[in-house]
Amino acid sequence: MAGVREDVIGTVRERLARDGALVTPATVARVLRSEGRPVGDAEVLAVHDALRRDVEGAGPLEPLLALPDVTDVLVNGPDQVWIDRGRGLEETGVRFGDDDAVRRLAQRLAARAGRRLDDSAPYADLRLADGTRFHAVLAPVARPGTVLSLRIPSRRAFDLDALVAAGAISAEGRKVLAAMVRSRVAFLVSGGTGTGKTTLLSALLAEVDPADRLVLVEDASELRPAHPHVVGLEARPPNLEGAGEITVRMLVRQALRMRPDRLVVGEVRGAEVVDLLAAMNTGHEGGCGTVHANSAADVPARIESLATAAGLSRAAAASQLASAVEAVVHLHRRRGGTRRVREIGVLVREGGDVRILPALRFGVDLAVEAGPGLGRLEELLAR
């Protein structure tokens, strides 16, 4: 805190904790007097505000989380705090007093979500009450100290027009994507971490017929489509006793009993892919989701590997995939942080293999280049 040394804040914190006293201006002033420090209103309020953020908020990170454009806050030990505002990572001037301060913050945030974080369980992945995705790894497992990652949910629901204005897609690309949704094409949005998969999927779901019922299944609730009929199901990790876990695969099965017009899996990353493919092969048209992949061409191998790990043979996984998913929309994050749609491809089966046939590619300036899969894409859109 500017104007107040960290050791002063630490001394007051320890005294109040030892005495079991509440953090109030009066108790802060009392401790400062007992330490022989001059007590002025400005210093008392500065120490009080710092301690309140330490006890109730996100400590020194609170001002960063409040910035309008921040999507990620990353803490690499006490001396490095970075943010991402859509233009790549930027180091901030925020610092913690020591690694114990970072550790205390991590443990307090984890405790709010009912999770244990200590030397016996040195990492945690959870969602905070405001929707922020929080991940922590304690030192010495992590270096250069305790590492925190906070992914902040979008404060507004993007639509396709907003993505066009932001340069993520071209006007022609917008028309094609909207037509895919209207034609009930089953598709996956692929890309690496932080490429904007969830943002694009939310925008696409806003194009769904308002009369349709959307059932969303997510590991952590992030999708916020501007649609009048949305039901969300969120997975839950086990509690401190190791009980009460609810997996995405369990929720996919429940979603199928909820009369979904569109079944959406926020991120396909495990055994739930088997149930999703089965559902999309049994009359649930227009299903969609996101998947991590380095390129559109890698998506079939990624899905097949998840399905085989869940017990399907490779041949069965390929057969299910070819019948269930019709298109892939691939996103790319350029140097500097710009996120863009790079390619729309269609799935084709060749013998026992499934591959992606590029239909449309979008260049650096979003210029459109037609690919060999364009005819197949046009057939899907004409339905």
C-alpha angles and dihedrals in degrees: 000000000000111000095012122085117233091232090060091052089047092051093051091046093053094046094049091047092049092048094043089232126156120248104255132140089251095054091044090052091049093053093046091052092049089053090054095246123142108257117219127165093245095054093043091052092044092053091042093051092047092051093046091054089047092051103035110016136036094287114225089356094065096091091048093052089053095056108112099229101038115119100168137026115193126189119195101185123306098309104049125061119166134185135196118215096172094278099083130277120323124191114230131207092242114122137177122223093240141328091278088065091053090046093051091051092049093049093047094050091047092049090054088062092045094253129136119234119176141107092295092050103025099173137050137181116194148134122252123222093263092054096260113147108229128193127175138178117189126223135281088035086054126042148240078024140300109343123213129186121189121185109196118211117238112271091214135036110248118216126198092264090057090050090052090051090049092053095245093122136010124244089253091049090051091056092050094048093048090049090052090057094046091049091052093239111176106232146164127218109219135187144111128286113301096011094123101258094145093045092052093045091052090051092049092049089056086065092060116113107273089230091063122095114229119204112191122197116192140167087218120011107251107132113100106173118182093237130126098228113048128146116187128200120190128196120235129212121226117276126242089284092052094250135113100047117161114191129205089244091058090050094049088057091049092047091058088062093053098074098249118190086192123023112203127187109195093211127003105214109135149010092328087082089078093058093041093053091046091051093048088051094054105061102290097127123188095029116159146169144155131268134185112246136145093225140001089255090060095057098087092051091047094051093043092051091052092048095048090049087055093054107272120125116244091249092051092046092051092047093050092046094049091051097042108041121051106174144018127210110201124202128200132196113215127208107281092040101274111151119209143167104252103178147003113206137175128223119243131180119227113182106306095340133087120210140171118251110201112237102172131008125193119211131213090278090042090254109162122239119188118227135198092269095060093099092054091047091052089052090054093048092049093062 
